[in-house]
Amino acid sequence: MRRVRVHYCDHHEIPLPEGHRFPIRKYRLLRERLEACGWFELEAAPFARVEEIELAHDPAYVRAFLDGAISAAAMRRIGFPWSQGLVDRTLASAGSTLAGARWALTHGIAGGLAGGTHHAFRAEGAGFCVFNDIAIAIRALQKDAAIRRAAVVDLDVHQGDGTAAIFEGDPDVLTLSIHGAKNFPFRKQTSAIDIELADGTADREYLERLSGVLPRVWEFAPEIVFFQAGVDALATDRLGRLALTPEGMLERDRMVIGEAARRGIPLVITLGGGYSEPIEATVEAHANTFLVAAGV
């Protein structure tokens, strides 16, 4: 096992109304779970800088959100009420992925207990996503001339539509999304590679589809891979509609993380979605992803 650098941001609290369906508790529970096992260097995430965010997002949208001038309709699409707590959490979430990416370029692998906010487009947010942390990190690394080519392996059960739209037509960024065909978002975008799965897809078919497409990621020769490791494909997930077991999810993680490590490609893990009931199933699946990272 090796120690893996992980950035967290759950200390920035988002005030949510009673009964809100966003599983805010999972972030703290996951951090505590990783702290207890002792294999991770946990650090508070820095805030992403405005100029870094604006590499991937429209400056007018960025400023409106940060200043609280964003419309009520735009916040309804995002799914959160505006608050300074949400601003701080959003800046730290983007910062966690960018800090992890910079660490991974030197040390091989890193992760964030946040991020994977793949429904955020250049000029609007959606689906609990304000800014697209992966897009911000890629554009910032490119601006710094730290990389030219990047790949996004998005295995959240919901298509990474914002990520796909931001990078559509960009020959230096490969976007792969494996997602539920009939799940949110109902208007899909065009990733470089999209694989749509029927409701109820279980381990065997899922892993066959993943193993069949991963060679195309490695053939792209990315200098860094962003693994959007949502665990909402679990059968226990109330929003997922697929049927993966915890063992199938573990094998998914081993395939992506292990192959990147074998090829010497830096990899960044972002958390993505997870809505299982009980919440402990989500926390355990997320923790397993990081434990795989520590063990490769």
Long-range contacts (C-beta under 8 A, 24 or more apart in sequence): 1-39, 1-294, 1-295, 2-39, 2-294, 2-295, 3-39, 3-40, 3-41, 3-294, 4-39, 4-40, 4-41, 4-109, 4-110, 4-111, 4-290, 4-293, 4-294, 5-40, 5-41, 5-43, 5-100, 5-103, 5-107, 5-110, 5-111, 6-34, 6-40, 6-41, 6-42, 6-43, 6-100, 6-110, 6-111, 6-112, 6-113, 6-290, 7-42, 7-43, 7-44, 7-45, 7-46, 7-95, 7-96, 7-99, 7-100, 7-110, 7-111, 7-112, 7-113, 7-114, 8-42, 8-43, 8-44, 8-45, 8-96, 8-112, 8-113, 8-114, 9-44, 9-45, 9-89, 9-92, 9-93, 9-95, 9-96, 9-112, 9-113, 9-114, 10-113, 10-114, 11-44, 12-85, 12-88, 12-89, 12-92, 13-85, 13-89, 14-80, 14-83, 14-85, 14-86, 14-89, 15-81, 15-83, 15-85, 16-80, 16-81, 17-81, 21-275, 22-79, 22-80, 22-128, 23-274, 23-275, 23-279, 23-282, 25-279, 26-274, 26-279, 26-282, 26-283, 26-286, 27-113, 27-114, 27-271, 29-279, 29-280, 29-283, 30-113, 30-271, 30-283, 30-286, 30-287, 31-113, 33-283, 33-284, 33-287, 34-113, 34-287, 34-290, 37-287, 37-291, 39-291, 39-294, 40-290, 40-294, 43-99, 44-92, 45-92, 45-93, 45-95, 45-96, 45-99, 45-112, 45-114, 46-92, 46-95, 46-99, 47-88, 47-91, 47-92, 47-95, 48-91, 48-92, 48-94, 48-95, 48-98, 48-131, 48-133, 48-136, 52-94, 52-98, 52-136, 52-139, 52-140, 53-94, 53-131, 53-136, 55-136, 55-139, 55-140, 55-143, 56-122, 56-131, 56-132, 56-135, 56-136, 56-138, 56-139, 56-166, 57-120, 57-122, 57-123, 57-131, 57-132, 57-135, 57-136, 58-122, 58-123, 60-123, 61-122, 61-123, 61-124, 62-131, 65-90, 65-125, 65-130, 65-131, 74-124, 74-125, 77-124, 77-125, 77-126, 78-125, 78-126, 78-127, 78-128, 78-129, 78-130, 79-126, 79-127, 79-128, 80-128, 80-130, 86-130, 89-114, 90-130, 90-131, 93-117, 93-131, 93-133, 94-131, 94-133, 94-136, 94-137, 96-133, 97-133, 97-134, 97-136, 97-137, 97-226, 97-268, 97-270, 98-133, 98-136, 98-137, 98-140, 100-137, 100-268, 100-269, 100-270, 101-137, 101-138, 101-140, 101-141, 101-224, 101-226, 101-266, 101-268, 102-141, 102-146, 104-224, 104-266, 104-267, 104-268, 105-141, 105-146, 105-147, 105-224, 105-266, 108-261, 108-264, 108-266, 108-267, 109-257, 109-260, 109-261, 109-266, 109-267, 109-268, 109-269, 109-293, 109-296, 110-268, 110-269, 111-268, 111-269, 111-270, 111-289, 111-290, 111-293, 112-268, 112-269, 112-270, 112-271, 113-271, 113-286, 114-270, 114-271, 115-270, 115-271, 115-272, 116-154, 116-156, 116-228, 116-229, 116-230, 116-270, 116-271, 116-272, 116-273, 117-162, 118-154, 118-156, 118-158, 118-160, 118-161, 118-162, 118-163, 118-228, 118-272, 119-158, 119-160, 119-161, 119-162, 119-185, 120-162, 121-161, 121-162, 121-165, 121-166, 122-165, 122-166, 126-162, 126-185, 127-158, 127-184, 127-185, 129-162, 132-162, 132-163, 132-166, 133-270, 134-163, 134-226, 134-228, 134-270, 135-162, 135-163, 135-166, 135-167, 137-226, 137-268, 138-167, 138-173, 138-226, 141-224, 142-172, 147-223, 147-224, 148-172, 148-223, 149-173, 149-174, 149-220, 149-221, 149-222, 149-223, 150-174, 150-222, 150-223, 150-224, 150-225, 150-226, 151-175, 151-176, 151-217, 151-220, 151-222, 151-224, 151-225, 151-226, 152-176, 152-225, 152-226, 152-228, 153-214, 153-217, 153-225, 153-226, 153-227, 153-228, 153-256, 154-178, 154-179, 154-191, 154-228, 154-230, 154-272, 155-210, 155-227, 155-228, 155-229, 155-230, 155-233, 155-252, 155-256, 155-272, 156-228, 156-229, 156-230, 156-232, 156-233, 156-272, 156-273, 157-183, 157-230, 157-232, 157-233, 157-237, 157-239, 157-240, 157-241, 157-242, 157-273, 158-183, 158-184, 158-185, 158-230, 158-232, 158-273, 159-183, 159-185, 159-188, 159-189, 159-191, 159-194, 160-191, 160-228, 161-185, 161-187, 161-188, 161-189, 162-189, 163-191, 163-228, 164-189, 164-190, 164-191, 164-192, 164-194, 165-189, 167-192, 174-216, 174-217, 174-220, 174-222, 176-213, 176-216, 176-217, 178-206, 178-209, 178-210, 178-213, 180-240, 180-241, 180-242, 182-241, 183-239, 183-240, 183-241, 184-239, 197-242, 199-241, 199-242, 200-241, 200-242, 200-243, 201-242, 201-243, 201-244, 202-235, 202-242, 202-243, 202-244, 202-245, 202-248, 203-243, 203-244, 203-245, 203-247, 203-248, 203-251, 206-233, 206-242, 206-244, 206-248, 206-252, 207-248, 207-251, 207-252, 207-255, 210-252, 210-255, 210-256, 211-255, 214-255, 214-256, 214-259, 218-259, 218-263, 218-265, 222-265, 223-265, 223-266, 224-265, 224-266, 224-267, 224-268, 225-256, 225-260, 225-265, 225-266, 225-267, 225-268, 226-267, 226-268, 226-270, 227-256, 227-257, 227-260, 227-267, 227-268, 227-269, 227-270, 228-270, 228-272, 229-253, 229-256, 229-269, 229-270, 229-271, 229-272, 229-286, 229-289, 230-271, 230-272, 230-273, 230-274, 231-272, 231-273, 231-274, 231-276, 231-282, 231-285, 231-286, 231-289, 232-272, 232-273, 232-274, 232-275, 232-276, 234-274, 234-276, 234-281, 234-282, 234-285, 236-276, 236-277, 236-281, 237-274, 237-275, 237-276, 237-282, 238-275, 238-276, 238-277, 239-273, 239-275, 240-275, 246-281, 246-284, 246-285, 246-288, 249-285, 249-288, 249-289, 250-288, 250-292, 253-288, 253-289, 253-292, 253-293, 254-292, 254-296, 257-289, 257-292, 257-293, 257-296, 258-292, 258-296, 261-296, 267-293, 269-293
